Amino acid sequence: MLDKSETRGIINSMGLVFGDIGTSPIYTLAVIFLITPVTYSHIIGILSLIVWTLIILVTIEYSWLAMSLGKKGEGGTIVLKELLVPLLKSGRKVTVITILSYVGISFLLGDGVITPAISILSAVEGLRIIPGLETISQGSLITIAAIIAIALFSIQKKGTEKITWLFGPLMVLWFSLLVLSGIASIIYTPSVIKAINPFYGIDFLLHNGLAGFFVLSEVILCATGGEALYADMGHLGREPIIKAWRLVFVSLVLNYLGQGAFLIRNPGSRNILFEMIYQQAHFIYIPFLILSIIATVIASQAMISGMFSIVYQGITTRIAPMFKIDYTSDEMKSQIYISVVNWLLLISVLVVMYEFKESNKLAAAYGLTVTGSMAITGIMMTMIFGLRKDWTKAIVSVLVTVIDLVFLISNSYKIPHGGIWSITIASFIFSMIMIYTSGQKRLYQSLKPMRLNDFLQTYRQMYESTNKIKGTALFFARNISLIPQYIPHTMFENEIIYEDNIIISITSLEEPFGVRSSFGETLASGLKVFEIDMGYMEVIDVAEILKTAGIKEKTIFYGVEDIVTDNPVWKIFSMIKKITPSFVQYYKLPPEKLHGVITRFEM
């Protein structure tokens, strides 16, 4: 028997982790049978492929292999990179893995655009089953879906903490209805149960040649959202997610088998799930349709929250600019809102809806980035297990990665049919990451920081001979051994030296969580170091940490870079720097005490 906390964890997981994969039955089979004939052998073969895709790519790859690689309970692409880099000896290998992780992050973010669009639009299209609404125009359906998307993104700033407790119970109801409708349909055509045998899936691929191979590109839709098991591990814990997945897996398999059984009896069906429900019990159809729209909104909400988390990880690991962050909950630090991400995501979702117009056309773009992300996860896992000499998992991981790559190759045919959108979005994100990280590296080299010993030598002379200003001044430096140019510029050239000067160093740890802060050694008279070490998933209040440490600053100095360049790439970098908050604005330090020191650089 499960205790109350375990039950609550499983229900929460259903609401926050399995929304995406849980709503895939709305469109998966409907899309597959648009590109392949509806015959008994095809239905059984495709059902077999779906069942074994869920087993191999979700249960084995994510539920078993990936979730055994958590770091302090946290998961995700960045965590895999953090685990793998220390195991590599060659600097070149580290560079390759770092770039590979950037590609994986870009794929995940690209996937975040299509998920809300296809989920909401496919559910809204169920309106056509209602008598009298059969002729509703696609334009009207797009408008309804767009209104739902706008409403969803508009509430993000206020926080979703007050309604997230509803997500779990609603998804439990959703999965329960999937089970009941699936079993009710299987009863009439029990022969579909044989699809559990992998022979029928292999037989389908062998007898349908290249066309059968490309069907895999639509079969993968049943596993979209599977990567959320690993990515959300830090929020809910490993055990509740794995236990919830067992229930979700059974629900999905029974419903897909039920849909297959319905399709055998009704080969002309197009919107299979909704038509099956309407035929089984038309009096509950409208409540089911409303629940399906709610389920897709919950799936979209989980994806939006995931996007915020990924971008925040990127900020703290210095691969993304310091976007303005708002904290929407006083109790849950993980509840964050990033305005620029929210509105860019909404605009992208609306554009994608308008461009593709129908969910089955959106499916032509969906799955490409998902399989890319899964393949990258597989490659990184295989390397970790191999370097750790965990040969059993390494061998299984190799086999899973090969299957990931087969799915990725099958999805390549989607590129001219809409998949180019996924590639374009992911490529744009990857380009921004590369420009920003390269620009930061180049800028840091151009900053010509002063070595600590040279700085201290001049500082001692100036401190003794210069009239000091009463009070405490704060300065920020990433690495205390290399003093940023703006500090000597302020102290030595402008002769601004306070009685007490504190250099604040904020360092991101390799662990996801944990905050440590303390005074380091006193470097010289009137000069101290205060060090803050934070996990890369931590959300910290620097002002509060300083107050707790008893620091009462009179003024805060920080560096502002004015970049001059004719290089188009560095011009993009310069624009990114100008439109994103500075370091001190990001950490919400008191504005009346801030003084930016401008330094011009040529790149």
C-alpha positions in Angstrom: 0.0 0.0 0.0 1.2 3.5 -0.8 1.2 6.1 2.0 -0.3 9.6 1.5 2.9 11.3 0.5 3.7 8.6 -2.1 0.1 8.9 -3.5 0.4 12.7 -3.6 3.8 12.4 -5.4 2.3 10.1 -8.1 -0.7 12.4 -8.6 1.5 15.5 -8.9 3.7 13.6 -11.4 0.7 12.9 -13.6 -0.2 16.6 -13.7 3.3 18.1 -14.1 5.3 15.4 -16.0 2.9 13.4 -18.2 0.7 16.0 -19.7 2.5 16.0 -23.1 2.8 12.2 -23.5 -0.6 11.7 -22.0 -2.4 13.8 -24.6 -0.6 12.2 -27.6 -3.4 9.6 -28.1 -5.5 12.5 -29.3 -3.5 12.7 -32.6 -1.0 9.9 -32.9 -3.0 7.2 -34.6 -5.0 9.7 -36.6 -1.8 11.2 -38.1 -0.2 7.7 -38.8 -3.2 6.5 -40.8 -3.2 9.6 -43.0 0.0 8.2 -44.6 -0.6 4.4 -44.6 -3.6 2.3 -45.7 -6.1 1.2 -43.0 -5.8 -2.6 -43.1 -6.0 -5.1 -40.3 -2.3 -6.1 -40.6 -1.2 -2.5 -40.7 -3.3 -1.6 -37.6 -1.8 -4.5 -35.6 1.8 -3.8 -36.9 1.6 -0.1 -36.0 0.0 -0.8 -32.6 3.0 -3.1 -31.9 5.4 -0.4 -33.0 3.7 2.1 -30.6 3.8 -0.3 -27.6 7.5 -1.1 -28.2 8.4 2.6 -28.8 6.9 3.4 -25.4 8.8 0.5 -23.8 12.2 1.2 -25.4 12.4 5.0 -25.7 10.5 5.9 -22.5 10.6 3.0 -20.1 14.2 1.8 -20.9 15.9 5.0 -22.1 14.4 7.5 -19.6 12.7 5.7 -16.8 15.6 3.3 -16.2 18.8 4.5 -17.8 18.6 8.3 -17.7 16.9 8.4 -14.3 19.8 6.4 -12.8 22.1 9.4 -13.8 20.6 12.1 -11.6 22.9 14.6 -9.8 21.7 15.5 -6.4 18.3 14.4 -7.6 18.3 16.7 -10.7 18.1 15.6 -14.3 18.3 17.0 -17.8 20.7 17.6 -20.7 22.8 20.1 -18.6 23.1 17.5 -15.8 24.4 14.9 -18.3 27.0 17.4 -19.5 28.0 18.1 -15.9 28.4 14.4 -15.2 30.3 13.6 -18.4 32.8 16.5 -18.6 34.8 15.4 -15.4 35.1 11.9 -16.9 36.8 13.2 -20.1 40.5 13.8 -20.3 40.8 15.5 -23.6 39.9 19.2 -24.0 38.7 18.5 -27.5 36.2 15.9 -26.2 34.9 18.4 -23.6 34.3 20.9 -26.4 32.4 18.3 -28.5 30.2 17.3 -25.6 29.6 20.9 -24.7 28.4 21.7 -28.2 26.4 18.5 -28.3 24.6 19.5 -25.1 23.9 23.0 -26.6 22.3 21.2 -29.6 20.2 19.1 -27.2 19.0 22.2 -25.3 18.2 23.9 -28.6 16.1 20.9 -29.7 14.2 20.8 -26.4 13.5 24.6 -26.7 12.4 24.1 -30.3 10.1 21.3 -29.2 8.5 23.7 -26.7 7.0 25.8 -29.6 5.2 22.9 -31.3 3.9 21.1 -28.2 1.3 23.7 -27.1 0.3 24.4 -30.8 -0.3 20.7 -31.7 -1.8 19.7 -28.3 -4.4 22.6 -28.1 -5.3 22.6 -31.8 -5.8 18.8 -31.9 -8.2 18.9 -28.9 -10.1 21.9 -30.3 -10.6 20.0 -33.6 -12.7 17.5 -31.6 -15.5 20.2 -31.8 -16.3 18.9 -35.3 -17.7 15.6 -33.9 -20.5 17.6 -32.1 -23.8 17.5 -34.2 -24.3 20.8 -35.8 -20.6 21.8 -35.7 -19.4 19.4 -38.4 -18.9 22.2 -40.8 -17.1 24.6 -38.5 -14.3 26.3 -40.4 -10.6 25.5 -39.7 -10.1 29.3 -39.3 -12.7 29.3 -36.4 -10.9 26.4 -34.8 -7.5 28.1 -35.1 -9.0 31.3 -33.5 -10.4 29.2 -30.5 -7.0 27.5 -30.1 -5.2 30.9 -30.3 -7.5 32.4 -27.6 -6.8 29.4 -25.3 -3.0 29.8 -25.9 -3.1 33.6 -25.3 -5.1 33.1 -22.1 -2.6 30.4 -20.9 0.5 32.5 -21.6 -1.1 35.7 -20.1 -1.6 34.1 -16.7 2.1 33.0 -16.4 3.2 36.3 -14.8 0.7 35.9 -11.9 2.1 32.4 -11.3 0.3 29.0 -11.6 1.0 27.9 -8.0 -2.7 28.3 -7.0 -4.1 26.1 -9.7 -1.3 23.4 -10.1 -2.9 21.4 -7.3 -5.7 20.8 -9.7 -3.5 19.4 -12.5 -2.8 16.1 -10.9 -6.4 15.1 -10.2 -7.6 16.3 -13.6 -4.9 14.2 -15.4 -5.8 11.2 -13.2 -9.4 11.6 -14.5 -8.1 11.9 -18.0 -6.0 8.7 -17.8 -8.9 6.9 -16.2 -11.1 7.8 -19.1 -8.4 6.7 -21.6 -8.3 3.3 -19.8 -12.1 2.8 -19.7 -12.6 3.8 -23.3 -9.7 1.6 -24.4 -11.0 -1.5 -22.5 -14.6 -0.9 -23.8 -13.3 -0.9 -27.4 -10.9 -3.9 -26.9 -13.9 -6.1 -25.6 -15.4 -5.9 -29.1 -12.2 -6.7 -31.0 -9.9 -8.6 -28.5 -7.6 -9.8 -31.2 -5.7 -6.4 -31.0 -4.1 -7.6 -27.8 -1.6 -9.6 -29.9 -0.1 -6.3 -31.0 1.9 -6.5 -27.7 4.1 -9.1 -29.5 7.0 -7.2 -31.1 6.9 -9.7 -34.1 4.0 -7.7 -35.6 5.9 -4.4 -35.5 9.0 -6.0 -37.1 6.8 -7.7 -39.7 5.2 -4.4 -40.6 8.6 -2.8 -41.2 9.9 -5.8 -43.2 6.9 -5.9 -45.5 6.4 -2.2 -46.1 9.9 -1.1 -47.2 10.8 2.6 -47.2 7.1 3.6 -46.7 7.0 1.5 -43.5 10.3 3.0 -42.4 9.0 6.6 -42.8 5.9 5.6 -40.7 8.3 5.5 -37.8 8.4 9.3 -38.1 4.8 9.5 -37.0 5.0 6.5 -34.5 7.4 8.6 -32.5 4.5 11.0 -31.7 3.4 8.5 -29.0 6.6 9.1 -27.1 6.9 12.9 -27.3 7.1 14.2 -23.8 9.0 11.1 -22.6 12.1 13.2 -22.0 10.1 15.1 -19.3 10.6 12.1 -17.0 14.2 12.9 -16.7 14.1 16.7 -17.0 11.5 17.0 -14.2 13.2 14.6 -11.8 14.5 17.4 -9.7 11.1 18.9 -9.1 9.2 15.8 -8.0 11.8 13.1 -7.2 12.7 9.9 -9.0 10.4 7.4 -7.3 7.0 9.2 -7.7 7.8 9.8 -11.5 8.7 6.1 -12.1 5.6 4.8 -10.2 3.4 7.3 -12.0 4.9 6.2 -15.4 3.9 2.5 -14.7 0.2 3.6 -14.4 0.5 6.1 -17.4 2.1 3.4 -19.5 -0.7 0.9 -18.9 -3.3 3.7 -19.6 -1.6 4.7 -22.9 -1.2 1.1 -24.1 -4.8 0.2 -23.3 -6.1 3.3 -25.1 -4.0 2.8 -28.2 -5.1 -0.8 -28.4 -8.7 0.4 -28.0 -8.3 3.0 -30.7 -6.8 0.3 -33.0 -9.8 -2.0 -32.2 -12.2 0.9 -33.1 -10.3 1.5 -36.3 -10.6 -2.2 -37.3 -14.4 -1.9 -36.9 -14.5 1.7 -38.4 -11.8 1.9 -41.1 -13.2 5.2 -42.4 -12.6 7.0 -39.0 -10.3 10.0 -39.1 -10.5 11.6 -35.7 -10.2 8.2 -34.0 -10.2 9.0 -30.2 -13.0 11.5 -30.4 -15.1 9.4 -32.7 -14.6 6.3 -30.5 -15.7 8.2 -27.4 -18.7 9.7 -29.2 -19.8 6.2 -30.4 -19.3 4.6 -27.0 -21.2 7.3 -25.0 -22.2 10.4 -26.9 -23.9 11.9 -23.8 -20.4 12.3 -22.1 -18.7 13.5 -25.3 -18.8 17.2 -24.6 -17.5 16.8 -21.0 -14.7 14.6 -22.4 -13.9 17.2 -25.1 -13.7 19.9 -22.4 -11.5 17.6 -20.3 -9.3 16.9 -23.4 -8.8 20.7 -23.9 -7.9 21.1 -20.2 -5.5 18.2 -20.5 -3.7 19.8 -23.5 -3.6 23.1 -21.5 -2.0 21.2 -18.6 0.5 19.6 -21.1 1.3 23.1 -22.5 1.7 24.5 -19.0 4.2 21.8 -18.1 6.2 22.6 -21.3 6.1 26.4 -20.5 7.4 25.8 -17.0 10.0 23.4 -18.5 11.1 26.2 -20.9 11.6 28.6 -18.0 13.6 26.0 -16.1 15.9 25.2 -19.1 16.5 28.9 -19.7 17.2 29.5 -16.0 19.7 26.6 -16.0 21.3 28.3 -19.1 21.6 31.6 -17.3 23.2 30.2 -14.2 25.6 28.1 -16.2 26.4 31.2 -18.4 25.2 29.9 -21.7 22.3 32.3 -21.9 22.0 36.1 -21.2 20.7 37.3 -17.9 17.0 37.7 -18.8 14.8 39.4 -16.3 13.3 36.9 -13.9 10.3 37.2 -11.7 9.5 34.8 -8.8 5.8 34.0 -8.8 5.8 32.1 -5.5 7.1 33.0 -2.0 7.2 29.3 -1.0 8.4 27.5 -4.2 11.7 28.8 -5.5 11.2 26.8 -8.7 8.2 28.9 -9.7 9.7 31.5 -12.0 8.6 33.6 -14.8 10.8 34.9 -17.6 8.9 37.6 -19.6 11.0 37.5 -22.8 10.7 33.7 -23.0 7.0 33.7 -22.3 6.1 36.2 -25.0 8.5 34.9 -27.7 7.1 31.4 -27.0 3.5 32.7 -27.4 4.3 34.5 -30.7 6.0 31.4 -32.0 3.0 29.2 -31.1 0.5 31.5 -32.8 2.7 31.8 -35.9 3.0 28.0 -36.1 -0.8 27.5 -35.6 -1.5 30.0 -38.4 1.2 28.6 -40.7 0.2 24.9 -40.4 -3.6 25.4 -39.8 -4.3 21.7 -39.0 -2.9 19.5 -36.2 -2.1 16.7 -38.8 0.0 19.2 -40.7 1.7 20.3 -37.5 2.6 16.6 -36.9 4.7 16.9 -40.1 7.0 19.2 -38.2 6.7 17.5 -34.8 9.0 14.7 -33.7 12.2 15.8 -35.5 13.6 17.8 -32.6 12.3 15.2 -30.1 14.2 12.3 -31.7 17.3 14.6 -32.0 17.1 15.3 -28.3 16.6 11.6 -27.5 19.6 10.6 -29.7 21.8 13.1 -27.9 20.7 11.9 -24.5 21.5 8.3 -25.7 25.0 9.2 -26.9 25.9 11.1 -23.7 24.4 8.3 -21.5 26.4 5.6 -23.4 29.6 7.6 -22.9 29.0 8.0 -19.1 28.2 4.3 -18.6 31.2 3.3 -20.7 33.6 5.6 -18.8 32.2 4.3 -15.5 32.6 0.7 -16.8 29.0 0.0 -16.1 28.9 -2.4 -19.0 25.4 -3.8 -18.7 23.8 -0.3 -18.9 26.4 0.8 -21.5 25.4 -2.1 -23.9 21.7 -1.4 -23.4 22.3 2.3 -23.9 24.1 1.6 -27.2 21.1 -0.4 -28.5 18.7 2.3 -27.4 20.8 5.0 -29.0 20.8 3.0 -32.3 17.0 2.9 -32.2 17.0 6.7 -31.4 19.1 7.3 -34.5 16.8 5.1 -36.6 13.9 7.2 -35.5 15.9 10.4 -36.2 16.7 9.2 -39.8 13.1 8.3 -40.4 12.1 11.8 -39.3 14.5 13.4 -41.8 11.8 13.0 -44.5 9.7 15.6 -42.5 12.2 18.4 -43.3 10.6 19.5 -46.6 7.1 18.9 -45.1 7.3 21.3 -42.2 10.2 19.8 -40.2 12.3 22.8 -41.5 10.4 24.9 -38.9 11.8 22.7 -36.0 15.3 22.8 -37.5 15.0 26.6 -38.0 13.8 27.3 -34.4 16.5 25.0 -32.9 19.2 26.4 -35.2 18.3 30.0 -34.2 18.5 29.0 -30.5 21.8 27.2 -31.0 23.2 30.2 -32.9 22.3 32.5 -30.1 23.9 30.2 -27.5 27.1 30.0 -29.6 27.3 33.7 -30.3 26.6 34.5 -26.6 29.1 32.0 -25.1 31.8 32.9 -27.7 31.2 36.6 -27.2 31.5 36.4 -23.5 34.7 34.5 -23.8 36.1 37.1 -26.3 34.9 39.9 -24.1 36.5 38.5 -21.0 39.8 38.3 -22.9 39.4 41.9 -24.1 38.6 43.1 -20.5 42.3 42.6 -19.7 41.7 41.9 -16.0 44.4 42.9 -13.5 46.2 40.2 -11.6 45.4 40.2 -7.9 49.0 40.8 -6.8 49.4 43.8 -9.1 46.1 45.2 -8.0 46.9 44.8 -4.3 50.3 46.5 -4.7 48.6 49.6 -6.2 45.6 49.4 -3.9 47.8 49.5 -0.7 49.6 52.6 -2.0 46.3 54.4 -2.9 44.6 53.4 0.3 47.3 54.9 2.4 47.7 58.2 0.4 44.1 58.9 -0.8 41.3 60.5 1.2 38.7 57.8 1.8 34.9 58.1 1.6 33.0 57.0 4.7 31.0 53.8 4.4 31.2 50.5 2.5 31.4 50.0 -1.3 30.6 46.8 -3.1 32.3 45.5 -6.3 31.5 42.4 -8.3 34.1 40.0 -9.7 33.6 36.5 -11.2 37.1 35.4 -10.3 38.9 37.0 -7.4 42.4 36.2 -8.8 41.6 38.4 -11.9 40.2 41.8 -11.0 37.8 43.3 -13.6 39.0 46.5 -15.3 36.3 48.7 -13.9 37.5 48.2 -10.3 41.0 49.6 -10.8 39.5 52.3 -13.1 37.2 53.4 -10.3 39.7 53.2 -7.5 43.0 54.3 -9.2 42.0 56.5 -12.0 39.0 58.2 -10.5 40.4 57.9 -6.9 37.2 56.6 -5.4 38.2 54.6 -2.4 35.8 53.9 0.5 36.8 53.1 4.0 35.5 49.5 3.5 35.6 47.9 0.1 34.1 44.4 -0.4 34.6 42.4 -3.6 31.6 40.1 -4.1 32.3 36.8 -6.0 29.3 34.7 -7.1 30.3 31.2 -8.3 28.0 28.6 -9.9 28.6 25.1 -8.4 28.6 21.8 -10.4 25.7 20.7 -8.1 22.1 21.8 -8.9 21.3 22.9 -5.4 23.0 24.5 -2.3 23.9 28.0 -1.4 27.0 28.9 0.7 28.2 32.4 1.5 31.1 33.6 3.7 33.8 36.2 4.0 37.1 35.1 2.5 40.5 36.4 3.6 41.1 40.1 4.2 43.2 41.0 1.2 44.4 44.4 2.6 43.4 47.2 4.9 39.8 48.1 4.0 39.5 45.3 1.4 37.6 42.0 1.9 36.2 39.3 -0.2 32.6 37.9 0.2 32.0 34.7 -1.6 28.6 33.2 -2.7 28.6 29.7 -4.1 25.3 28.6 -5.6 23.9 25.5 -7.3 23.1 26.1 -10.9 19.4 25.5 -10.3 19.3 27.8 -7.2 17.3 31.0 -7.3 19.1 33.4 -4.9 18.4 36.8 -3.4 21.8 38.5 -3.3 20.5 41.5 -1.4 19.1 39.3 1.3 22.3 37.2 1.5 24.3 40.4 2.0 21.9 41.7 4.6 22.1 38.4 6.5 25.9 38.6 6.5 25.7 42.1 8.1 26.9 44.0 5.1 25.5 47.5 5.0 26.7 49.0 1.7 26.6 52.7 0.9 27.2 52.2 -2.8 27.5 49.4 -5.4 29.8 49.6 -8.4 29.4 47.4 -11.4 31.0 47.2 -14.9 29.1 48.2 -18.1 30.7 47.1 -21.4 30.3 49.4 -24.4 31.2 47.2 -27.4 32.4 48.7 -30.6 32.6 46.4 -33.6 32.2 46.1 -37.4 31.9 42.3 -37.2 28.2 41.3 -37.8 28.4 38.4 -35.3 29.7 40.6 -32.6 27.1 43.2 -33.4 24.5 40.6 -32.6 26.3 39.9 -29.3 26.5 43.6 -28.6 22.7 43.9 -29.1 22.1 40.9 -26.8 24.1 42.6 -24.1 22.3 45.9 -24.5 18.7 44.5 -24.4 19.3 42.1 -21.4 19.6 43.2 -17.8 23.1 43.8 -16.4 24.5 41.5 -13.7 23.4 43.7 -10.8 19.9 44.4 -12.3 19.4 40.7 -12.7 20.1 40.2 -9.0 17.7 43.0 -8.0 20.1 45.0 -6.0 18.8 48.4 -4.6 18.8 50.8 -7.7 19.5 53.9 -5.7 22.9 52.5 -4.6 24.0 51.4 -8.1 26.8 53.1 -10.1 27.7 51.6 -13.5 31.3 52.1 -14.7 31.4 52.2 -18.5 34.4 50.6 -20.3 34.6 50.7 -24.1 35.9 47.6 -26.0 36.7 46.9 -29.6 35.8 43.4 -30.8 
